[in-house]
Amino acid sequence: MTGEVEVEATGETVGEAKWIALRELERRSPGLDKAAVQFEVVSEGERGLLGVGYAPARVIASVEAAEAVLSEDPAHPESHTEGSLAAEARDLVGLIARGIGVPCAVRVSEDEATVLVECTGRELGSLIGKHGQTIDAVQYLVNAIVARSHGDEGRKDVVVDAAGYRERRRVTLEALALQAAERALAERSAVALESMTAVERKVVHLRLKEHPGIVTTSEGTEPNRHVVVALAGA
């Protein structure tokens, strides 16, 4: 294996851009010898006044292909590799974020059932959207694409998050669900919640699934579909 492997990356800071570039090199060359990587800072970026005129930092990371890979443990040949589904999900989210003009770093992690793609940066409101509508759409699109390319065999659910939005919204929705259940029991009548995306409705359904005396249903048509919290048997 000869020649040079080179990638260019951007980030909010030079350090973040280097981290992103290094992750990309690791994806291309599993078992990468990080000590052999060289960085060239193309631009240190510009924060701009009051957030106006922001320009990301830009770096080029390179490594000689002959030096790129450390010797792998023959007993664990996949120990340094990122799953193909996870890599595809990360690349898709990064592509979409750039397409809508949101500069951000994209990190990916996975367990046996889920691939988590996390976006970090300064201005992520456009990526999240009102009530998470944009990020839910991105998540739906990414899942649809990886389902087509990977099929059912070994496929995992992809969760797309930005600036910890999923956890904050989950806490809010669960509190809202419990309040609705208490109100339904106190008033002995059904309570209709605000319109939600399918992802958010699922959070409410799961939170109240085992709640005594309560059942939940989804009613209406998109984009006005919502959860109704009602008395069991009513």
C-alpha positions in Angstrom: 0.0 0.0 0.0 1.7 3.2 -1.2 0.8 6.9 -1.7 -0.8 9.4 0.6 -4.2 9.4 2.2 -5.5 13.0 2.6 -8.8 14.5 3.9 -10.0 18.0 4.4 -12.4 18.9 7.2 -14.0 22.0 8.9 -15.0 22.7 12.4 -15.9 25.5 14.8 -12.3 25.5 16.0 -9.0 24.2 14.6 -9.1 21.5 17.2 -12.6 20.4 16.2 -11.6 20.4 12.5 -8.6 18.2 13.3 -10.7 15.8 15.3 -13.2 15.5 12.4 -10.4 15.0 9.9 -8.8 12.3 12.1 -12.1 10.4 12.4 -12.4 10.4 8.6 -8.9 9.1 8.2 -9.7 6.4 10.8 -12.8 5.5 8.8 -10.8 5.1 5.6 -7.8 3.4 7.3 -9.0 1.2 10.2 -6.2 0.8 12.7 -4.7 4.2 11.8 -1.4 5.1 13.5 -2.4 8.6 14.8 1.2 9.5 15.4 1.9 9.4 11.7 -0.9 11.9 10.8 0.2 15.4 9.7 -2.1 18.5 9.8 -2.0 21.6 7.7 -4.2 24.5 9.0 -5.7 26.1 5.9 -7.8 28.6 7.9 -8.3 29.2 11.7 -11.8 30.3 11.1 -13.7 33.5 11.9 -16.4 33.8 14.6 -17.7 37.1 13.2 -19.4 39.9 15.1 -22.4 38.8 17.1 -22.4 35.6 15.2 -22.5 37.3 11.8 -20.0 36.3 9.2 -19.1 33.0 10.8 -16.5 31.0 8.8 -15.4 27.5 10.0 -11.8 26.5 10.7 -10.4 24.3 7.9 -7.6 21.8 8.1 -6.0 19.1 5.8 -4.9 15.9 7.5 -2.6 13.5 5.6 -0.7 10.3 6.3 1.5 8.1 4.1 -0.5 5.0 3.2 2.4 2.8 4.0 2.5 4.2 7.6 -1.2 4.5 8.1 -2.1 1.2 9.6 -0.8 -0.3 12.8 -0.5 -4.1 13.0 -3.9 -5.5 13.9 -4.7 -8.1 16.6 -5.5 -11.2 14.5 -7.9 -12.3 17.1 -9.9 -9.1 16.8 -9.6 -7.9 13.1 -12.6 -5.6 13.4 -11.5 -3.9 16.6 -10.7 -0.6 14.9 -13.5 -0.5 12.3 -16.7 1.4 12.3 -19.7 -0.5 11.2 -20.7 0.3 7.6 -24.2 1.3 8.6 -22.9 3.7 11.2 -20.4 5.2 8.8 -23.2 5.6 6.2 -25.5 7.2 8.7 -22.8 9.6 9.8 -21.9 10.6 6.3 -25.6 11.1 5.4 -26.3 13.4 8.4 -23.2 15.4 7.6 -24.2 15.8 4.0 -27.7 16.9 4.9 -26.4 19.4 7.5 -24.1 20.9 5.0 -26.9 21.0 2.5 -29.1 23.1 4.7 -26.2 25.4 5.7 -25.6 24.1 9.3 -21.9 23.8 10.1 -21.5 21.1 12.7 -19.4 18.2 13.9 -21.0 14.8 13.5 -20.1 11.9 15.8 -21.5 8.4 15.7 -21.7 5.6 18.3 -23.6 2.4 18.3 -24.8 -0.5 20.4 -26.5 -3.8 19.5 -29.8 -2.2 18.5 -29.2 1.5 17.8 -26.8 3.8 15.9 -26.7 7.3 17.5 -25.6 10.2 15.3 -24.9 13.3 17.3 -24.4 16.8 15.9 -22.6 19.5 17.8 -22.0 23.2 16.9 -23.0 26.7 17.5 -26.1 27.3 15.5 -28.2 24.1 15.4 -31.7 25.6 15.5 -32.2 25.2 11.8 -31.2 21.5 12.0 -33.6 20.9 14.9 -36.6 22.9 13.6 -39.8 23.8 15.4 -40.7 21.1 17.9 -38.0 19.0 16.3 -39.8 18.7 12.9 -36.6 19.1 10.9 -34.4 16.7 12.8 -37.2 14.1 12.9 -37.4 14.5 9.1 -33.6 14.0 8.8 -33.8 10.9 11.0 -36.7 9.5 9.0 -34.8 10.1 5.7 -31.5 8.6 7.0 -33.4 5.4 8.3 -35.1 5.1 4.9 -31.9 5.3 3.0 -29.9 2.8 5.2 -32.9 0.4 5.1 -32.7 0.3 1.3 -28.9 -0.1 1.2 -28.6 -2.6 4.1 -32.0 -4.4 4.1 -33.3 -6.1 7.3 -30.2 -8.2 7.9 -28.1 -6.6 10.7 -30.0 -3.3 10.3 -30.3 -1.0 13.3 -32.4 2.0 14.1 -30.7 5.3 13.5 -31.3 8.1 16.0 -30.2 11.6 15.0 -29.6 14.1 17.8 -28.3 17.7 18.0 -27.0 19.5 21.0 -28.8 17.0 23.4 -32.2 17.9 22.0 -33.6 14.4 22.2 -33.1 14.0 25.9 -34.4 17.5 26.7 -37.5 16.9 24.6 -38.1 13.4 26.0 -38.1 14.9 29.6 -40.6 17.6 28.5 -42.9 15.1 26.7 -42.9 12.6 29.6 -43.9 15.4 32.0 -46.6 16.5 29.6 -47.9 12.9 29.3 -48.1 12.5 33.0 -50.0 15.8 33.4 -52.5 14.8 30.8 -53.0 11.4 32.5 -53.6 13.1 35.8 -56.0 15.5 34.2 -57.9 12.7 32.4 -58.3 10.8 35.7 -59.4 13.9 37.6 -61.9 15.2 35.0 -63.0 11.7 33.9 -62.6 12.8 30.3 -60.2 12.4 27.4 -57.4 14.9 26.9 -56.0 15.8 23.5 -52.4 16.8 23.3 -50.8 19.2 20.8 -49.8 18.0 17.4 -46.6 15.9 17.4 -44.3 14.1 15.1 -44.4 10.2 15.1 -41.2 10.2 17.1 -42.7 12.4 19.8 -46.0 10.5 19.9 -44.1 7.3 20.5 -42.5 8.8 23.6 -45.9 9.7 25.0 -47.4 6.3 24.2 -44.4 4.5 25.9 -44.5 6.7 29.0 -48.2 6.0 29.6 -48.3 2.4 28.4 -48.3 1.0 32.0 -50.1 3.9 33.6 -53.1 2.6 35.7 -56.5 3.4 34.2 -55.1 5.2 31.1 -55.0 4.4 27.4 -53.5 6.4 24.6 -54.3 6.6 20.9 -53.1 8.7 18.0 -55.7 10.6 16.1 -55.9 13.0 13.1 -53.9 13.3 10.0 -50.3 14.6 9.4 -49.1 17.2 10.2 -51.9 17.6 12.8 -51.8 14.1 14.2 -51.8 14.1 18.0 -52.1 11.8 21.0 -55.4 11.5 23.0 -55.1 10.4 26.6 -58.3 8.7 27.8 -59.7 6.5 30.6 -59.3 2.8 30.0 -62.6 1.2 29.1 -64.3 4.6 28.4 
